[in-house]
Every structure is written in C-alpha cells, then in structure tokens.
C-alpha cells in the first residue's frame, strides 16, 4: 500500500462559533465529498467534536478544512486533533451527524 493509501483515524474538537451555524452539516458534506467516514456532534461545552477515518491525504485535507474553513457562518478559534493512529480497516461505513 502506498503512503497516501494508508488509513488513518483521528479525533477532533473544534472551538469557536461552531454551533448554530450548520457546522455539523457542512462537516458531514465535506467528509463525504472527500470519501471519509466518521462522525460529528455538538458538545455541551459549545464545541463540535468527532472522528475522521480514511486515507492519510484525505484526512489531512479535512483537518485543514476543519481548522481554517468550516461552515460559511462559523468562526473557528482553535482545532484540536488527538488519538491519531494508523488503522487496518474503517470502523464506519458513512459520515454521520450524531445528535
């Protein structure tokens, strides 16, 4: 398997004005567009958190999107990524919004 095809899993939490601005919907759409799987949800701390899984290059693209773009009305202060690890297979079949 080439480096770009290696599967990666990473957790994320996004801080800023990210609730009530369709952040989850846009995150799901961007993840699906990139062919990633995982989930996204609001937290009671006013942040958005979730997990991404897919090829390294696509995960990196999504991390940059989460850190710098988000939804049109969002304002991202900070993006934390954690628990990054190489995986052998995907744990999800889709990219879900968790309520």
C-alpha positions in Angstrom: 0.0 0.0 0.0 1.4 3.4 -0.9 1.8 6.0 1.8 -1.3 8.0 0.6 -3.4 4.9 0.8 -2.6 4.2 4.4 -5.8 4.5 6.6 -5.7 7.0 9.4 -8.1 7.6 12.3 -8.1 10.9 14.2 -10.4 12.5 16.7 -11.1 16.3 16.6 -12.6 19.1 18.6 -13.3 22.5 17.1 -13.6 25.6 19.3 -15.2 29.0 18.4 -18.5 29.9 16.9 -19.3 26.4 15.6 -22.8 25.7 17.0 -25.9 27.1 15.3 -24.1 27.8 12.1 -24.6 24.5 10.3 -21.1 23.4 11.1 -22.1 19.7 11.5 -23.9 19.7 8.2 -21.0 21.2 6.3 -18.5 18.9 8.1 -20.6 15.9 7.1 -20.8 17.1 3.5 -17.1 17.9 3.2 -16.2 14.5 4.8 -18.5 12.6 2.3 -17.1 14.7 -0.6 -13.6 13.5 0.3 -14.7 9.9 0.8 -14.1 9.9 4.5 -16.1 8.1 7.2 -16.7 9.1 10.8 -19.0 11.3 12.8 -19.6 14.8 14.1 -21.6 16.1 17.1 -22.1 19.2 19.2 -20.9 19.1 22.8 -22.4 20.8 25.8 -19.2 22.8 26.0 -20.2 24.8 22.9 -17.7 22.9 20.7 -18.0 20.4 17.9 -16.2 17.1 18.1 -15.9 13.9 16.1 -13.7 11.4 14.4 -12.4 11.1 10.9 -11.2 7.9 9.1 -9.8 7.4 5.7 -6.7 7.7 3.5 -4.0 9.9 5.1 -4.1 12.5 2.3 -7.8 12.9 2.6 -7.7 13.1 6.4 -5.1 15.8 6.2 -7.2 17.8 3.7 -10.2 17.5 6.1 -8.1 18.6 9.1 -7.1 21.7 7.2 -10.7 22.4 6.3 -11.8 21.9 9.9 -9.0 24.3 11.1 -9.5 27.0 8.6 -12.8 26.9 6.7 -15.8 25.2 8.4 -19.3 26.4 7.6 -19.7 29.9 6.0 -21.1 31.5 9.2 -18.7 29.7 11.6 -15.7 31.3 13.3 -13.0 28.8 14.2 -10.7 29.8 17.1 -8.9 26.5 17.5 -8.9 22.9 16.3 -7.6 20.1 18.5 -6.6 16.8 16.9 -5.9 13.7 19.1 -5.6 9.9 19.1 -4.2 9.8 15.6 -3.4 6.3 14.6 -3.0 4.1 11.5 -5.8 1.6 11.1 -6.2 -1.5 9.0 -9.9 -1.0 8.3 -12.6 1.6 8.6 -14.8 1.5 11.7 -17.7 3.2 10.0 -19.5 2.9 6.6 -20.6 6.6 6.4 -20.1 10.0 7.8 -22.8 10.7 10.4 -24.1 13.6 12.3 -24.6 12.4 15.9 -27.4 14.2 17.8 
